[in-house]
Amino acid sequence: MRRNIYLMKSSIHGQGVFARRQIARGEYIGTFRGTPTRLDGEYTLWVLQDDDTLQGIRGRNALRFLNHASKANAEFYGADLHATRRISMGA
């Protein structure tokens, strides 16, 4: 994952995740990793399981610093993050 992204100060909110290199549409970026949780909170990603229940993951890796943008460039499929469009280096 570190070959794809890096962390730095974000103008949106605190730390942010940025592309280390150009990332192609549909390309795998990384997996949101952490500990299972039933509590909502900062850095929690909710993932729909095969049995249609939600499982919370309290983020422990760099992807916990993803920021929201008005035009999203990536989307989670389960806990895996993929580019929904080409992402320029530094974006």
Kinemage of the C-alpha trace (Angstrom):
@kinemage 1
@onewidth
@group {chain A} dominant
@subgroup {mainchain}
@vectorlist {calphas} color= white
{ca met a 1} P 0.000 0.000 0.000
{ca arg a 2} L 2.851 2.399 0.782
{ca arg a 3} L 3.908 2.258 -2.876
{ca asn a 4} L 0.503 3.769 -3.749
{ca ile a 5} L -0.114 6.380 -1.044
{ca tyr a 6} L 1.481 8.666 1.547
{ca leu a 7} L 0.194 10.808 4.406
{ca met a 8} L 0.539 14.554 4.820
{ca lys a 9} L -1.367 17.557 6.139
{ca ser a 10} L -4.677 18.001 4.349
{ca ser a 11} L -6.514 21.240 3.626
{ca ile a 12} L -9.782 19.324 4.157
{ca his a 13} L -9.159 17.870 7.609
{ca gly a 14} L -5.937 17.176 9.536
{ca gln a 15} L -3.989 14.331 7.964
{ca gly a 16} L -4.876 13.112 4.507
{ca val a 17} L -4.051 10.291 2.110
{ca phe a 18} L -2.434 11.255 -1.209
{ca ala a 19} L -1.380 9.294 -4.296
{ca arg a 20} L 2.360 8.600 -4.449
{ca arg a 21} L 2.014 7.861 -8.166
{ca gln a 22} L -0.702 7.945 -10.816
{ca ile a 23} L -3.327 5.309 -10.016
{ca ala a 24} L -5.487 3.886 -12.810
{ca arg a 25} L -9.275 3.635 -12.686
{ca gly a 26} L -10.275 0.344 -11.049
{ca glu a 27} L -6.838 -0.218 -9.529
{ca tyr a 28} L -6.564 -1.652 -6.020
{ca ile a 29} L -5.122 0.936 -3.607
{ca gly a 30} L -5.095 -0.863 -0.266
{ca thr a 31} L -7.097 -2.615 2.461
{ca phe a 32} L -8.563 -0.866 5.492
{ca arg a 33} L -7.107 -2.812 8.412
{ca gly a 34} L -7.866 -2.633 12.098
{ca thr a 35} L -9.760 -4.253 14.913
{ca pro a 36} L -13.403 -5.354 14.800
{ca thr a 37} L -15.795 -3.073 16.684
{ca arg a 38} L -19.499 -2.705 17.329
{ca leu a 39} L -19.125 0.962 18.290
{ca asp a 40} L -19.202 3.841 15.845
{ca gly a 41} L -16.410 6.351 16.163
{ca glu a 42} L -13.514 8.129 14.583
{ca tyr a 43} L -11.682 5.964 12.030
{ca thr a 44} L -14.453 3.336 11.899
{ca leu a 45} L -15.388 1.796 8.548
{ca trp a 46} L -18.646 -0.152 8.361
{ca val a 47} L -18.517 -3.110 5.971
{ca leu a 48} L -21.538 -5.085 4.791
{ca gln a 49} L -20.971 -8.791 5.408
{ca asp a 50} L -22.247 -11.716 3.297
{ca asp a 51} L -25.114 -12.217 5.786
{ca asp a 52} L -26.225 -8.561 5.311
{ca thr a 53} L -24.980 -7.464 8.749
{ca leu a 54} L -22.590 -4.577 9.250
{ca gln a 55} L -19.141 -5.143 10.766
{ca gly a 56} L -17.210 -2.157 12.072
{ca ile a 57} L -13.453 -1.956 11.610
{ca arg a 58} L -11.586 0.562 13.773
{ca gly a 59} L -8.814 1.658 11.416
{ca arg a 60} L -5.186 1.133 12.365
{ca asn a 61} L -3.428 1.785 9.062
{ca ala a 62} L -2.970 4.842 6.842
{ca leu a 63} L -6.373 4.474 5.178
{ca arg a 64} L -8.011 5.696 8.389
{ca phe a 65} L -6.933 9.191 7.270
{ca leu a 66} L -9.010 9.227 4.065
{ca asn a 67} L -10.834 12.534 3.614
{ca his a 68} L -14.144 13.110 1.858
{ca ala a 69} L -14.133 15.165 -1.317
{ca ser a 70} L -17.025 16.530 -3.333
{ca lys a 71} L -15.886 14.354 -6.260
{ca ala a 72} L -14.778 11.002 -4.859
{ca asn a 73} L -11.904 9.232 -6.597
{ca ala a 74} L -12.001 5.919 -4.705
{ca glu a 75} L -14.528 3.540 -3.207
{ca phe a 76} L -14.469 0.647 -0.769
{ca tyr a 77} L -15.551 -2.816 -1.879
{ca gly a 78} L -15.692 -4.483 1.495
{ca ala a 79} L -12.502 -3.316 3.206
{ca asp a 80} L -10.570 -3.000 -0.098
{ca leu a 81} L -10.165 0.465 -1.611
{ca his a 82} L -10.201 0.851 -5.415
{ca ala a 83} L -9.890 3.906 -7.648
{ca thr a 84} L -13.184 4.917 -9.290
{ca arg a 85} L -11.333 7.180 -11.742
{ca arg a 86} L -7.722 7.997 -12.598
{ca ile a 87} L -5.994 9.583 -9.623
{ca ser a 88} L -3.120 11.951 -10.348
{ca met a 89} L 0.057 11.842 -8.320
{ca gly a 90} L -0.372 14.058 -5.251
{ca ala a 91} L -4.178 13.982 -5.386
